[in-house]
Amino acid sequence: MHQTVDAVFAAEGPLRSRVPGYRPRVSQIEMAHAVLDALVSKGGRLVVEAGTGTGKSLAYLVAALLSERRVVVTTATKALQDQLFFKDVPVALAALAELVGRRADDADAAVVLKGRQSYLCLLRFDRMRAQPTFAFAAEARAWPSIERWAGATGTGDRAELDLPDSYTTWADLDARRESCVGTRCPHYARCFLTLARRRAEGARLVITNHHLLCADLHLRHQTRREGEAEASATFARVLPDADAYVLDEAHALPDVASDHFGVAASSSELGRVLTDLRRFADGLGGDQRALALDATLAAEEACAALFTAITLDGSARTRLQLSPTAAKQRERSATALAELAQALQALPEQPRVGDVDTELRGAERDALIARVVEAREVQRFVLERALDDRRFVVVAEPERRGVLVTAAPVDVAGALAGTLFAGAAPVVMTSATLAVSGSADAFLRKVGVPVEQATARVWGSPFDFAHRGALYCPKDMPEAKDPRSFARFVDEARFLLELSKGGALFLFTSHGALEAAAEALRPIAVQLGLPFLQQGEGAKHKLLDELRQADGVSGAVLCATRSFWQGVDVRGRALRLVVVDRLPFDVPTDPLVRARAELCKAQGGDPFRDQTLPDAALALKQGAGRLLRDVDDAGVVAVLDGRLRTRPYGRAFLDTLPPLTRIGARPALADFWRRFVEPTLSGGAT
């Protein structure tokens, strides 16, 4: 198998005609060998940091296909998930087909599998088509295109639609578990989710995402904990059983795991349950309809009073302290939900007025009862039991249509150690940003893998960082909290935009900082004749498309927050300047950050050294990594926070960042731009 790896990545091998500009990279070949060894071992734990340009996707895909094992590959973003399936997997299959005679079009070789909320539910679509209702009036404009797509799609995957991430009406159309009636659905035979899962059961390579992996781990863990029989436990899963796992963008795993191993009570989610209940009740006749509607209304009023009584601190995440009023409303809500479930249970299984299949009607009722019971149990756990459990921190925060209360685990290391890393299946974790000052120990601690039980490898990027990019931090830049820092930030931003003529991504650590800076930067961009883009003014992918398209001498300026610090891939002249407003430390007053710091201290650690600093260094490394995405890219990363120079911990950031040329004065940066950046972007030699 190792000889085949060498043949795949050889200079005159099958990738030469399939990958534009292909050239062998020692790091890519060595990574493929290491991943293959890990995948065929028992209980292997391999951590790989592979710098941008290594070609890590093809390295692990070739290794996975050669391992002859069923491998689940997960990513942090659906964008990379789609790139793997539609671009990289076909290349790997074709290369192996040329060398070892495998079919390049083998439909069973690889499938892509997403979460329930990515797929259209045909039953819910029928209901919406019969009685269209929209969360916001503006969302109704997209309905005709959704109807046309629903009649033509072969996958039911929302990614085929041009919908903004914030399109809330999709929640009334997707295949979420709580609305599913299973085999009793009239559309079961052609259910998009069911068909996708069936294909996954027969595939050797399943391409999915961290969210689905963690949902699967949590469900299996919950099933075992509750002691369900083995026969029924085999159905308690989201993903097919795997022989091995490869986790790309593994740096995101701890945060995703925290979401899935926690429990959330949401006023908007509860609102969807009650909306579905009213629709169900409207199809009943006479006394049954009145009974169901009365019980639904009582539950609606009680739950609304509960979430109203939960005090929020403005727009911030707040550690929940349940007031006596809220505690009283919690009991009222629990009683109302219990009475609603009883009222639904008392309804006869009869068809909807007009003629609807009785079996389906009963399935709908059972599904609604289960959702109401689950809502009651979730409220009980989040607003009662978790408040007294030191393993959880309960956080309240506003959401678009109400309040979200989450009981998040303080530490996910134990949960991952007891699930993903508990068995003998090998696990490979890779990313361009896992190591801090050359060590992956902090990451391993976060995911629950003992350092001595893992093999860690770091391969740097093949890019010529010293001649393609500069790290600019002015020598006299004020620290972030200095009253002079904002005015100096704006002044430096003007200088940088005049130098780069756009092609800029400004990354901010908070929405407040984004809003203040955008107000100051917009007129500067207009004065310089540069298109100005701001997060929130359009869907993320549309903003990035506009940034990519403005790839001339004068480029666009995009201002964004943390969701743009990773997963952004804009190549060439369109992105030649990345500006970071301040070092991306987590907010120390955030309830979850504070709880994790307290746990670290209780275990004898130093929260700043062991958690805060490594997390911030990796976040800055992610942001800086947006600049150089290809061998022909060039530009500047500017960190406009004096702490990078003045504080002792600045060394940890510098040691974690790529080896860009470090510059602290404007004349030197202008000279670097003239000598190295501009010739590269213009296609000349450096």
NORRAZI-V471027 format. One record per pair of residues at least 12 apart in sequence whose C-alpha atoms are under 7 Angstrom apart, sorted by the first residue. I is the first residue (numbers start at 1). GAP is how many residues later the second one is. D is the distance in whole Angstrom. If there is no record, write none. Layout:
# NORRAZI-V471027
I:GAP:D
I:GAP:D
This chain:
# NORRAZI-V471027
1:65:7
2:31:6
6:23:7
8:87:6
9:15:6
9:20:7
10:14:6
11:12:6
11:13:6
14:81:5
14:84:7
15:80:6
18:73:7
27:27:6
27:432:6
28:26:6
28:27:6
28:28:6
28:31:6
29:30:7
31:28:6
32:27:4
32:28:6
32:31:6
35:25:6
35:28:6
35:393:7
36:27:5
36:28:7
36:31:6
38:388:6
39:28:7
39:205:6
39:387:6
40:27:6
41:385:7
42:382:6
42:383:6
42:384:6
43:381:4
43:382:5
43:383:5
44:382:4
44:383:6
45:381:6
45:382:5
45:383:6
45:408:7
45:409:5
45:410:6
46:381:6
46:382:5
46:383:6
46:408:6
46:409:5
46:410:6
47:381:6
47:382:5
47:383:6
47:408:6
47:409:5
47:410:6
48:381:6
48:382:5
48:383:7
48:408:6
48:409:5
48:410:6
49:381:6
49:382:5
49:383:5
49:384:6
49:385:6
49:386:7
49:408:6
49:409:5
49:410:6
50:381:6
50:382:5
50:408:6
50:409:5
50:410:6
50:411:7
51:381:5
51:408:6
51:409:5
51:410:4
52:380:6
52:409:5
52:577:6
53:408:6
53:409:6
53:410:7
53:576:7
53:577:6
54:407:6
54:408:6
58:30:6
58:34:7
61:28:7
61:31:7
62:30:6
69:135:7
69:174:6
70:134:4
70:135:6
70:172:5
70:173:5
70:174:7
71:133:6
71:134:5
71:135:6
71:171:6
71:172:6
71:173:5
71:174:5
72:133:6
72:134:5
72:135:6
72:170:6
72:172:6
72:173:5
72:174:6
73:133:6
73:134:5
73:135:6
73:172:6
73:173:5
73:174:6
74:133:6
74:134:5
74:135:4
74:136:5
74:172:6
74:173:5
74:174:6
75:133:7
75:134:4
75:135:6
75:172:6
75:173:5
75:174:6
76:133:6
76:134:5
76:173:6
76:176:6
77:132:7
78:131:7
81:126:6
81:127:6
81:128:7
85:27:6
85:122:7
108:94:6
108:95:5
108:96:7
109:94:5
109:95:5
109:96:6
110:93:5
110:94:6
110:95:4
110:96:6
111:88:7
111:89:6
111:92:6
111:94:7
111:95:5
111:96:6
112:94:6
112:95:5
112:96:6
113:83:6
113:93:7
113:94:6
113:95:5
114:94:6
114:95:7
114:98:7
115:97:6
116:58:7
116:59:5
116:60:5
116:77:7
117:57:5
117:58:6
117:59:5
118:39:6
118:40:5
118:56:7
119:37:5
119:38:5
119:39:6
119:55:6
119:56:6
119:73:7
119:74:6
120:36:5
120:37:7
120:53:6
120:54:5
120:55:6
120:72:7
121:52:6
121:53:5
121:54:5
122:65:7
123:64:7
124:48:7
124:49:5
125:48:6
134:35:6
135:33:6
135:34:6
139:28:7
155:37:6
156:36:6
164:375:5
165:374:6
178:189:7
178:193:6
179:188:6
180:187:7
181:182:6
181:183:6
181:186:6
184:175:7
184:176:6
184:179:7
185:175:6
200:40:7
201:39:5
210:43:6
210:46:7
211:45:6
214:43:6
214:46:6
215:45:6
216:21:5
216:22:5
216:23:6
217:202:6
217:203:7
218:42:7
218:43:6
219:17:6
219:18:6
220:16:6
220:17:6
221:198:7
223:13:7
243:182:6
244:181:5
244:182:5
244:183:6
245:181:6
245:182:5
245:183:6
246:181:6
246:182:5
246:183:6
247:181:6
247:182:5
247:183:6
248:181:6
248:182:5
248:183:6
249:181:6
249:182:5
250:179:6
250:180:6
250:181:6
251:180:6
251:182:7
251:183:6
254:158:7
254:192:7
254:193:6
257:155:7
258:150:6
258:151:6
258:154:6
259:149:7
261:148:7
262:144:7
262:145:5
262:146:4
262:147:6
263:115:7
263:119:7
263:143:6
263:144:5
263:145:7
264:118:7
264:140:7
264:141:6
264:142:4
264:143:6
265:113:6
265:114:6
265:117:7
265:139:6
265:140:5
265:141:6
266:137:6
266:138:4
266:139:6
267:40:7
267:135:6
267:136:5
267:137:6
268:133:6
268:134:6
274:22:7
274:26:7
277:19:7
278:15:6
281:12:6
283:69:5
283:70:6
284:68:6
284:69:6
285:68:7
288:59:7
292:51:6
292:52:7
295:44:7
295:45:5
295:48:7
296:44:6
298:38:6
299:34:7
299:37:5
299:38:6
299:41:7
302:27:7
302:30:6
302:31:5
302:34:7
303:30:5
305:24:6
306:20:6
306:23:5
306:24:6
306:27:7
307:96:7
309:16:7
309:17:5
310:16:6
312:84:7
312:85:7
315:82:7
315:83:6
316:81:6
317:78:6
317:79:6
317:80:5
317:273:7
318:77:5
318:78:5
318:79:6
318:273:6
319:75:6
319:76:5
319:77:6
319:272:5
320:74:6
320:75:5
320:76:6
334:42:6
337:35:6
337:39:6
341:28:5
341:31:6
341:32:7
344:21:7
344:25:7
349:12:7
349:13:5
382:12:7
382:24:7
382:25:5
386:21:6
391:18:6
391:19:6
392:15:6
392:16:5
392:17:4
392:18:5
393:14:6
393:15:5
393:16:6
393:17:6
393:199:6
393:202:7
394:12:5
394:13:4
394:14:6
395:12:6
395:196:7
410:182:7
410:185:6
410:186:6
411:185:7
412:35:7
413:32:7
413:33:5
413:34:5
413:35:4
414:34:6
416:31:6
416:32:6
417:31:5
417:32:7
433:185:6
433:188:7
433:189:7
434:184:7
436:178:6
436:181:7
436:182:7
436:220:5
437:215:6
437:218:5
437:219:5
438:218:7
440:16:7
442:168:7
442:172:7
463:168:6
465:194:6
465:195:5
466:193:6
466:194:5
466:195:5
467:209:6
468:165:7
468:166:5
468:167:6
468:208:6
468:209:6
469:165:6
469:166:5
469:167:5
469:191:5
469:192:6
470:165:7
470:166:5
470:167:6
470:190:5
470:191:5
470:192:6
470:193:7
471:165:6
471:166:5
471:167:6
471:189:6
471:190:6
471:191:5
471:192:6
472:164:7
472:165:6
472:166:5
472:167:6
472:190:6
472:191:5
472:192:6
473:165:6
473:166:5
473:167:6
473:190:7
473:191:5
474:190:4
474:191:6
475:189:5
475:190:7
477:163:7
477:164:6
477:165:5
478:163:7
478:164:5
479:162:5
479:163:4
479:164:5
480:102:6
480:161:6
480:162:7
489:151:6
494:30:7
500:77:7
501:52:7
501:53:5
501:54:6
502:28:6
502:52:6
502:53:4
502:54:5
502:55:6
503:52:4
503:53:5
503:54:6
503:70:7
503:71:5
503:72:4
503:73:5
503:74:6
504:52:6
504:53:5
504:54:6
504:71:6
504:72:6
504:73:5
504:74:6
505:52:6
505:53:5
505:54:6
505:72:6
505:73:5
505:74:6
506:52:6
506:53:5
506:54:6
506:72:6
506:73:5
506:74:6
507:52:6
507:53:5
507:54:6
507:58:7
507:72:6
507:73:5
507:74:6
508:52:6
508:53:5
508:54:7
508:72:6
508:73:5
509:52:6
509:53:6
509:73:7
509:75:6
510:51:6
511:50:6
514:45:7
514:46:7
514:47:7
518:41:7
530:24:6
530:25:6
530:26:5
530:27:7
531:25:5
531:26:6
532:24:6
532:25:5
532:26:6
533:24:6
533:25:5
533:26:6
534:24:6
534:25:5
534:26:6
535:24:6
535:25:5
547:27:6
548:22:6
548:26:5
550:24:6
551:22:5
551:23:4
555:19:6
565:57:6
565:58:5
566:56:6
566:57:6
568:58:6
569:57:7
569:60:7
571:58:6
571:59:7
571:62:7
572:60:7
572:61:5
573:108:6
575:52:7
576:51:6
576:58:6
576:59:4
576:60:6
577:50:7
577:58:6
577:59:5
577:60:6
578:46:7
578:49:6
578:58:6
578:59:5
578:60:6
579:58:6
579:59:5
579:60:6
580:58:6
580:59:5
580:60:6
581:58:6
581:59:5
581:60:7
582:57:7
582:58:6
582:59:5
583:33:7
583:37:7
583:58:7
584:32:5
584:35:6
584:36:6
585:27:7
585:31:5
586:26:7
617:36:5
617:39:7
621:35:7
621:36:5
624:13:6
632:48:7
633:48:7
634:43:5
634:46:6
634:47:7
635:42:6
